[in-house]
Amino acid sequence: MNERVSLIPAAGKGTRAYPYTKNIPKGLLKIAGKPLLEHLVILQRDQLRIQHIYMVVGTTGQQIRDYFGDGSRWGVRIDYLQNDRVDLGLAYSVYLGAAVIREPFLLMLSDEYYQDTNLALLSEVTLQQDELGCCSLIETQDWDRIRRNYTVTLEDGRVTRLLEKPRERQGDLLGTGTFLLSPKIFDYLKRAFSEPSARPDFIGMVDQAVRTGEILRPLMLTGQYLNINDVDSLNWANFLGRSRDLPKASLSVIVQSFGIEEGLSRVVAEFHALPRVTEILVVVPAGAVRPAWIDGLEKARWVEAPAGVKEYGGLIAYGLDQARGEILTVAEGAYSFFPGDLSKLLAYLADADLVLGTRTTRQLIQQGSRMNGVVRLAHIFLAILIEILWLDHRIRLTDVGCTFRAIWRHSYLDIRDRLKSAGPEYVLEMDIETLRARKRLIEVPVSFLHTNEALAERHQHASVFFRLLWTIISKRLGRD
């Protein structure tokens, strides 16, 4: 049992998940901050006691090799099988395993996502000599998922049919891509590929085997299972993963400040009072006078940026790099935003990589905030421009310069090196680079109490508007 190996076919092009798979194999698409393949490696190691994994890779396989190497980072051994005939489909990728596998093995597809399942039961299954294998199934009322994958019929504890992409409803059993298989599966594949121009369908071939008397046992799964075969299933898997991680994730608040804001102590104190907040970093330019009140707040840190970092964007960037939380929230030193609105941002982090506040909802803009008239229209104009230029991303924006936001740390790290500005363009860059990385961005209304005078003095000028405009255009044209 301890020597059981697995085979992960990861050579497919992932065309249904395009454009997310334009430059990377589907197995490297990220779910809650980790590549899909990494989730599978960890699952096989921890739940299925797999120590040796064979990955079948294709034309983009070097990216997978570069990421996983020999597997030692995860405490497993990973070897690679090269598939130069991806056009022959899944069956050929499985057939390549015949060169190295002699014992019963686990087959798990590279586009499968499991969460909170009982898949560990598969590690206790021992195949008898006359058995072809064991097939993992899960019950679902979602007929559309079954229709796009396969289902089975059962009789006397055996799988008697496997129906690929059934046209008519055949029950509520969804077949997964995870099997425990005898190596005699390779005999069927060898015969199938001996035919000229053969392109056998793997599920169809297994169906033929069981119809001729081969024994395939079912294993009923509980929990969450998704086959990541398009953008919608990718988003749903991310929602599941983030929903699991969100309640226990540590949270840092980065308060960008020049050290002179009148409402600074109130901002920090109110964030400090929120149980959800793990730490608060008040990030100020070098030489700012440290106030005595911060010493009484155990979760707060006074962080002086390096001497050359003096502007708004640079201070935020430095704070994000110094923060330790799994969720990073950015706010201003002035009491421009209500700290209690943090709950609004967190509510949408299960759905998105980055959640932005918007200051353009009139009912939430207080008098004297100076977010009416020309200033408000300028932000709306720039937001609409981004919507148009990135139309295929299906975003909805009304504000591009709101400081108050929350982002997953792993999402920030993915775009960090593309954030170049130290000035007012920084948060706009964060928005655009999130889109360019094919991550999800959602905007929610927050209360805007009053304008941060320290920032307004620097940034509420026509020249800044044109700097923001040029940032948008240059990034769309790829001139950054």
GIDANOR-V248381 format. One line per field, one symbol per residue. phi: phi as a letter, one per 40 degrees, with the letter a starting at -180 (. if undefined). burial: 1 if it has 16 or more other C-alpha atoms within 10 Angstrom, else 0. Layout:
phi: ???
burial: ???
//
This chain:
phi: .cccbbbbcbcccgccccccbcbbcdccccbfgbddccdcccccccbbfcbbbbbcbbcbccccccccfcgccbgbbbbbbcbcbdccgddcccdccccbbbbdbcbbccbbbbafbbdddccccbccccbcibbcbacaccccccccbabbbbafgbcbabbcfccbcbhbbccccbbbbcccdccccccccccdfcbccccccccccccchccbccbcbbgbbbccbacccccccccccccccdcbccbbbcccabgbccccccdcccccccdcccabbccbcdgcccccccccbccbbcbccddcbbcdccccdccccccbccbbbbabccccbcdccdcccccbcccacbbbcbbbcdcbbccgcgbbgcccccccccccccdccbcccfcbbbabbcccabacdcccccbdcccbcbbccdccddcccccccfbcbbbbcbcbcaccccccdcbcbcccdcccccdccccccgcc
burial: 000111111111110010011001111111111001111111111001111111111101100110010110000111011110010111111111110010011111111111100010011000100011111111100010111011110000011111110100000111111111111111001001100000011110111111000111111110001111110011111111111001001111111111101001001110110001111111111101000001000011111110001111111111110011111111111111111001011101111111111111100011000111001101111111111000000010111111111111111100110010111111111111111000111111111111110010001000001001101100000000
//
